Amino acid sequence: MSMVTMEFDPRKLARREVLDLPVYSPGKSPEQVAREYGIADCVKMASNENPLGPSPKAVEAMARSLSTVNLYPDPVCTQLREAIAGKLGLGPENVLVGHGADEVFDLLAYAFLERGDEVVLGDPTFSSYELAALTMGARVIRVPLRDYRQDVESMANAVGPHCKAVFLCSPHNPTGTLVEEEELVYLLNRVVGNCLVVLDEAYIEYVEEDFFWDSLKYLEENPNLLIARTFSKVYGLAGLRVGYAICSPSVREILEKVKLPFNVNRIAQVAALAALEDEQHVLRSREANKKGKRQVCAVLDELGLEYVPSHANFILVKDPGWGDLSERLLRQGVIVRDGTALGVPGHVRITIGDEAQNERLIAALRRSAGEGS
Ligand SMILES: Cc1ncc(COP(=O)(O)O)c(C=O)c1O
């Protein structure tokens, strides 16, 4: 038998825009830090997860459903969509459930973007919007933040005839700042014609009452508005991957066409449904975050460390010229996200933890400050 040697080069098959994609760089895992630094009990305060864990009711619901995984899930998440819509005072035709909010951004890109199109987003902002757009060959127009806030006026000015979507994030990742109501209204008024306005509210449940305003009321008059939310943050289900889009039925119908039939698994659907109903867990999580954030901010103030006042479950802290704040914390087993990977060099993003994690962070901050510059 003769051997045929094939010269196979997948790079020659791949689309050019795919080859050009930046590789997502996740933060260090506790296992990695344990190995590299010889610290067994690291705490991870880097991915904006809920330190209280999932709702116990969601855990029970998952346990009850385990023996049904021989069956395919409901392809359109009927019960979950009804529950989400009911809670928001909308109809299920306004809701599309995705494999995380990340999938919603991907679906938007698959459905609406191609080479020659443009999207406008903040610089920096959450990385998934850009990745989704670049994958489809769209051009990404980055509009620098101003004072850590998205500059909606400059974003509106950047919208040209080829722009298909403007992405806003509120609370914004990685700064924690809010888009104000008048800013959304301004953008909606400026973005006319066939262009989507995407408002990512992954952290909206953490916004305190005095600052909260309701974006949903703008949906009816603005069929180009799409709001993205998730079960990954306050609901504590990041590992299950459930997020959703709230939008006009006409947008939802198009997104439905490009999603995989069974994009949200059975266990994730029942867990999200139970989590949605467990208002106590949401309240507990919000309260713990508020308390923890206050405690951490008090210590940052005391140590003279500058930070951006945050409406989310993380804080962006400025490195006071040491140049290695994330490394100093890492050496003490506290894993935070270095700002360089997030587009804000000279900063670290710290997720608020549970009481023990916050204490650990505070001790590490104090020791880091003691080391001086
Ligand atoms: C602003 C923002 N949007 C969306 C997501 C992703 O949400 P999901 O886990 O639902 O994909 C994150 C995750 O960190 C985020 O920070």
The ligand as an ORCA input file, in Angstrom:
! r2SCAN-3c Opt
* xyz 0 1
  C     -20.309     43.262     29.982
  C     -20.449     41.787     29.831
  N     -21.347     41.310     28.969
  C     -21.510     39.989     28.793
  C     -20.739     39.088     29.488
  C     -20.864     37.634     29.202
  O     -22.016     37.124     29.685
  P     -22.325     35.578     29.492
  O     -21.603     34.841     30.551
  O     -23.817     35.535     29.634
  O     -21.884     35.189     28.113
  C     -19.795     39.534     30.408
  C     -18.964     38.574     31.141
  O     -18.050     38.864     31.814
  C     -19.641     40.920     30.572
  O     -18.726     41.409     31.395
*
